[in-house]
Amino acid sequence: MESFTLKLKSYVKQCNIDLIGIANIERFDKIPKENHPSSIFPEVKSVIVIGKRITRGTIRGIEEGTQFDIYRMYGYEWLENRFLAMSTYKVGEFLEDNKWEAVPLLNLPTEMPAMGIPVRKDAPPPNVLVDFDDAAVRAGLGEIGYCGVFLSPEFGPLQRFQIVLTDAELDPTPIFTGEICDRTKQHSEFCPLNAINTKKEKIIEICGKKMVVAEINYNICTNCKNGSFANRHHPLGKPDRLGSICIRSCLDHLEKSGRLKNKFINPFRKRKPWKVIQDIKVIEEGSEIE
């Protein structure tokens, strides 16, 4: 269905969507039914992952340690719940105007427990939750970086995703075979609380793509005062680290290494980053910790 896939992608550009990737449902083989798209929509043929960038200036206030609500407002609340949600709905309308069903999905943490009982034999209990970072890799949009967050070749860690399931059999996007993250052990220095353990690594393999990821102590991240936010959907969900010092340092590293397509006149990091080691102690990078 090449012509319709191209027609869909052309329409997506009109909806101000920055990223689109398509995975055929066969790419989700071996995913447990509790997290499988076909548990939500048994006739699904294609999983459409759409993304909208988080503008770099959105995390400027956190980088300077002076304004956190800019990121809270434009980094996820309005971006995900308004800007991206509206674009997602428009894509769904386009598909259904062309006689294909479209099921929009919000990015909810897969750590949320089931909240019901199965309604039929062999069906998982509600609610089925799809891993969006995993789906984005399967849709050819990028990779999981060493620090455990999704990276795209365009924007590094700075994007949000939503998903549309459809029974249209679309042409899948090739799996991303490049390398964005250099997997350097230096990443452990990004966290002042030692939540990134480079001595314990795991290999995540998705559709044949293998990615080395450090062990992350998310309990530390949830309580981190360096720009991390507790999961806004559920206390058991992984914290939002996109504004935290580790991911801001990751962004700075990727830009200085020339690994991202999105280029800027001026560097992201212009001053030594601030760090909170304890709630009452703030130090600069390179300062001696007492």
Residue pairs with C-beta under 8 A, 6 or more apart in sequence:
1 168
1 169
1 170
1 171
2 171
4 98
4 168
4 170
5 22
5 170
5 171
8 48
8 91
8 94
8 95
8 170
9 20
11 91
11 94
12 20
12 50
12 91
15 87
15 90
15 91
16 52
16 83
16 87
17 50
17 51
17 52
17 87
17 91
18 51
18 52
18 53
18 154
18 155
18 159
19 49
19 50
19 51
19 52
19 53
19 141
19 152
19 154
19 155
19 159
19 161
20 48
20 49
20 50
20 51
20 173
21 48
21 49
21 136
21 139
21 140
21 141
21 173
22 46
22 47
22 48
22 49
22 139
22 140
22 170
22 171
22 172
22 173
23 46
23 47
23 49
23 135
23 138
23 139
23 140
23 172
23 173
24 45
24 46
24 47
24 169
24 170
24 172
25 37
25 38
25 44
25 45
25 46
25 47
27 47
27 138
27 172
27 207
28 36
28 37
28 38
28 47
28 135
28 138
31 134
33 39
33 122
33 123
33 124
33 128
34 114
34 124
34 125
34 128
34 129
35 110
35 128
35 129
35 130
35 131
36 128
36 130
37 44
37 47
37 130
37 135
37 163
37 165
38 44
39 123
39 124
39 128
40 103
40 105
40 128
40 130
40 165
41 101
41 103
41 165
41 167
43 101
43 167
44 103
44 165
44 166
44 167
45 166
45 167
45 168
45 169
45 170
46 165
46 166
46 167
46 168
46 169
46 170
46 172
47 135
47 138
47 139
47 163
47 164
47 165
48 91
48 139
48 163
48 164
48 165
48 166
48 170
49 132
49 135
49 136
49 139
49 141
49 161
49 162
49 163
50 84
50 87
50 88
50 91
50 161
50 162
50 163
50 164
51 84
51 136
51 141
51 152
51 159
51 160
51 161
52 79
52 83
52 84
52 87
52 159
52 160
53 154
53 155
53 158
53 159
53 262
54 74
54 75
54 79
54 155
54 158
54 159
54 160
54 242
55 74
55 158
56 158
56 251
56 264
56 268
58 70
58 71
58 74
58 75
58 158
59 70
59 71
59 75
59 158
59 227
59 242
59 243
59 248
60 67
60 70
61 67
61 68
61 69
61 70
61 71
62 68
62 70
62 71
62 227
62 243
62 248
63 248
63 268
63 269
63 273
64 271
65 274
65 282
68 227
68 243
71 227
71 242
71 243
72 229
75 242
75 243
76 160
76 232
76 240
79 160
80 106
80 107
80 160
80 162
84 160
84 161
84 162
85 106
85 162
87 162
88 104
88 162
88 164
89 104
91 102
91 164
92 102
92 103
92 104
92 164
93 102
95 101
95 102
95 164
95 166
95 168
96 102
98 168
100 166
100 167
100 168
101 166
101 167
102 164
102 165
102 166
103 164
103 165
103 166
104 162
104 163
104 164
105 130
105 162
105 163
105 164
105 165
106 162
107 132
107 160
107 161
107 162
107 163
108 127
108 129
108 233
108 234
108 237
109 129
109 231
109 233
109 234
109 236
109 237
109 238
110 129
110 130
110 131
111 234
111 236
111 237
111 238
112 127
112 129
112 233
112 234
112 236
112 237
113 236
114 124
114 125
114 126
114 127
115 125
115 126
115 127
116 125
116 126
116 127
117 125
118 124
118 125
119 126
130 163
132 161
132 162
132 163
133 144
133 149
133 150
133 161
134 206
135 161
135 163
136 142
136 150
136 152
136 161
137 143
137 144
137 150
137 175
137 176
137 206
137 207
137 209
138 175
138 206
138 207
139 172
139 173
140 172
140 173
140 174
140 175
140 176
141 150
141 152
141 173
141 176
142 150
142 151
142 152
142 153
142 176
142 180
143 150
143 151
143 176
143 179
143 180
143 181
143 209
143 211
144 150
144 151
144 204
144 206
144 211
144 213
145 151
145 157
145 180
145 181
145 211
145 213
145 250
146 181
146 183
146 184
146 187
146 212
146 213
146 214
147 181
147 187
147 190
147 196
147 213
147 214
147 216
147 241
147 246
147 247
147 250
148 213
148 214
148 216
149 157
149 241
149 242
149 247
149 250
150 157
150 159
150 161
151 157
151 180
151 181
151 254
152 159
152 180
153 176
153 178
153 180
153 259
153 260
153 261
154 260
154 261
154 262
155 260
155 262
156 180
156 250
156 251
156 254
156 255
156 259
156 260
156 262
157 242
157 247
157 250
157 251
158 242
158 251
175 207
175 208
175 209
176 209
177 209
180 254
180 259
180 260
181 211
181 250
181 254
181 259
182 257
182 259
183 212
185 198
186 253
187 196
187 198
187 214
187 246
187 250
187 253
188 194
188 196
188 197
188 198
188 214
189 249
190 196
190 245
190 246
190 247
190 249
190 250
191 245
191 246
192 226
192 245
192 275
192 276
192 277
193 220
193 224
193 226
193 277
194 217
194 220
195 216
195 217
195 218
195 220
195 221
195 224
195 246
196 214
196 215
196 216
196 246
197 214
197 215
197 216
197 217
198 214
200 214
200 215
201 212
201 213
201 214
201 215
202 212
202 213
202 215
203 210
203 211
203 212
203 213
204 210
204 211
204 213
205 211
218 238
218 239
221 228
221 238
221 239
221 241
221 244
222 228
222 230
222 231
222 239
224 239
224 244
224 276
225 276
225 279
226 244
226 245
226 246
226 274
226 275
226 276
227 241
227 243
227 244
227 245
227 248
228 239
228 240
228 241
228 243
228 244
229 239
229 240
229 243
230 239
230 240
231 237
231 238
231 239
231 240
232 240
241 247
245 273
245 275
248 268
248 269
248 273
249 269
249 273
251 268
252 267
252 268
252 269
254 260
255 264
255 267
255 268
256 267
272 284
272 285
272 286
273 284
273 285
274 282
274 283
274 284
275 282
275 283
275 284
275 285
276 282
277 283
277 289
283 289
